[in-house]
């Protein structure tokens, strides 16, 4: 445990950037937990809260195994739309600051690891290497027959989805036959592909949870960036680190249900506060 560690407490966190920077300077193993808020500043739709609709569908009702079994065409339209949107989006200053920090500290034999709930790969685009994508990726597919997982950046992902997936209410579902939806090309499998993301009702991959736990157990500083801290089990990662006496700093537009557990809270856009916090 680093000398800067203090006992876990349930008090008002500090917004003293100078104090945070002192801890940051001495940290040797930093874990950065990120959520939808960091990508929202790149213009990525979050599909959370009052605006969480695609057409007339609540987005979380499409992100389930049941929805895919019932109507794979509709679910693929939704994810095709999200993939096509992401092709037009780029990392913002928070993503870039995190990636640059990782590279810079690696030269000092220090470690920075990102654990993200985002599926947009913006951290990868920014250059982050040590990353655990808890909820998978929009740009990976998984075969429902053979289980094969592969990267896929095709645009469109299949001819039948070209120009489909318009999000506005009133657009009709195109009802693409299963035979024309994305198919596995592994050893003539031809099984139906699905997005390799963790849907509501599914468990996070055990290997990802194990890797995340290893990083969190070793860290001597933890940043929580752009996450509402309400999606479990990730919501408990940072509070558990704080209970060990490790400094945790939250960067978010607003306080969250666990803000009082942390030593620091920096409000406002992550694209402004994170680069300042992680600057050389």
N, C-alpha and C positions, 0 to 999 in steps of 0.2 A: 504494500500500500504506500502511495506516495506521501511525502511529508505534508502536502497541501490538503490532504483529506480531512474532512470534518465529519462528525456523527450525523446520521440521517435526522432531519428535523422537518416539521410540518409548519413552516413559517413563510413569510413573504419573501420571495426570492429577490436577489439583487439585480440591478441593471448596470452595474459598474463594469464597463468594458475594460478598464485598466486592470482591475482585479482578475477578470477572466483571462486577459492576455498573459498575465504572469503565470497562471496555471497552465495555459496552453503552451507557453514557452518551455516549461519543464516536463510536459507530458511525453511519454515514450510510446504509448499504445492508445490511439484515439479511435473510438467507434462513433460513427455518425449515422443516426437513424433518420430516415426521410420518408415523407408521405406526400399526399396529393398537393399540399400547399406549395411545395417547391416547384412542381411542374405547372401549377396554375399560372405562375408568373411568366411562363413561356407560351401562354395562351391555350393550354391543354384543358379540354372540358373535364371537370371532376366527376360529373354525374352523381353529385352528393347534394342533399338538402332540397330546397324548393325547386331548383333548376335541374334536378336529376332525372330528366326525361329525354328519351329518344323517340321521336314521333309521339304517339300517345302512350308509350310504355314507360313504366318506371324502370330505370336501367337495372336495378338490382334484381328485378323479376326476370330479366333476360340472362343474367349471369348465374345460371344454375344448371346442374346436370339434367333436371327435369325439363327445363325449357328447351334444352338441346335435343333431348329424346323426343319431345313433343313436336318441335318445329325447328329442325337444324337449319333450314333455309333462312328463317327469320333471325336466328342467332348469328349466323354467318354474315348476314347483311349488316347487323349491328357492329360486329367486330371488323368487318371489311371497312366500314365507315371510319372506325377508330384508327385502323392501320393507315388509311389514306390521309387522315388528318395529321397523324404523327409524322408522316413523310415531309410535311410542310413546317414542322416545328423544330426549334433549335434550343440547345442548352442556354440558360440564362446565367447571369453573373454568379448566382449561388452554386449552380452545377459546376461552373468553370473554376470557381475558387476552391471547391472541394477537391476536384481532380488535380489542380495545381499544387494544393497542399500535400496531397498524397505523394506526388512526384518529388517535391522539394524535401519532405521529411524522410523519404526513403533514402536520400543521399546522406542523411544524418543517422542512418540505421534505426529510424523510428517507423512505426507502422500506423497507417490510417486505413480503416476498413469501413465500408458503407453497407448498411443493412437497410434495404428499401422495400416499401410496400407497393411501389409504383411498378407498372408493367410497360412503361413507355420507352425504356432504354435511353433516356436522355442522359443519365449518368455515364453510360457507355460512350455515347456520342461526345461527351465532354472529355473523355479520356480516363475515367475511373477504371482501375484494374481490379482492385480487391473489393468485390461486390457480391452480396448475397441478395438475389431477387426473390423475396419470400413468396410473392404471389405470381411468379412466372413472368412471361413476356408476351406481348402482342405479336412479336416477330419470331415466335417458335410455334410449331404445330406438334400435336401428339396424335398418333393413330389410335382410333378406338378399337381396332382389331388386333394389331401386333404390339401396340404400346410404344413404337419408335418415336423418339423426339428429335426434331431437326429444326435448325434455324430456317426461316423463310422470309425473304424480303421482296418477294414478287409483287408487282403492282400492275394489274390486279392479281390477287392470289389465285384466281381461276377465271377463265373467259366469261363464265356466266355471271360473275359478280361485277364485271366492268360497268362503271357508272351507276352502280346500285348502292343502296344504303343511305339515301338522302334522309336527313334527320327531321325535317319539318313535319308537323302534324298534317295529316291528309294524304301523305304519300302511302300508296298501297304496298302491301307485302307482295314480292314478286313470285313467291312460291316456286323456287328453283327445284327441280327434281333432284333427288339424292345422288343420282348418277352423274350430275353435272357440278356437284359441290366439290371442294378440294379433296383429292384422293391421295393415298399413300403410294409412293413409287418404290418402296423397299421390297426387293425380291418379288415383284409382281403381286404384292399384297392387295393393292387397290382398296384397302379399307378406308372408311370415312375419316377424314381428319377433323380435329377440333382445335381450337386455340389452346396452347399449353399455358393456361392460366388457372389459378386456384379459384373456383367458383364458390358462391355461398352454399354451405352445406357440405363442402369438401374440407379435408384436413390439410394443413400445410405439410409439405414434404419433410419427412423425419430427418433426412440428411441436411436440409437447410436449417432446421431448428437446432440440430446438433452443432453445426458450424457457427450459427449465431450465438449459441450459448458459450462456445469456446472463446469467441471474440469478446463477449460481454464479461466473462469471468476474468479475462486478462487485462481489460482496459483500465487506464488510470485517468481517463477523461471521456465523457460521453456528451455528444451534441444531439439534440432532438430538433429536427428541422422540418417545418411545414406539415406537421401531423396533428390530427385532432385528439390523438391518444384515447380513442374510444373503440378501436378495432382490436379484438383479442386474437391471439395472445400477445401480439406486438405491443399493445398498450401497456403491458406490465414490464417490458424490458427495462426501460429507463428507471422507473421507480425501484425496481430490484437492485439496479446498479447503485442508486442513491442510498439505499439501505446499507450497502457495504461501506459507505463513507466516501465514495468516489464523487467528485464534482460532476454535476449534470447541468448543462446549459440548454435552455429551450429557446428556439427562434421561431416565432409564430406571430401571425397578425393579431391574435387575441389569446388571452389565457385559456388553458384547457382544464379538464377536471383534475389533472395531476400536477398542475403548475406549482402548487404550494409544496410539493415534494422535492423540488429542485433548488439548487443553489443560485442559479441565474435564470432570468427570463428577459429576452430582448424582443420587444414588440415591433410591429411594422413589417414591411416587405423583406422576405429572406434575401432577395437579390441585393439589398443594401446592407443589411446587418451581417450576413455571413462573410462576404468578402472583407469587411472591416475586421471581423473577429479572427479570420484565418490568414490575414496578410503577413508577409515576411517580417 
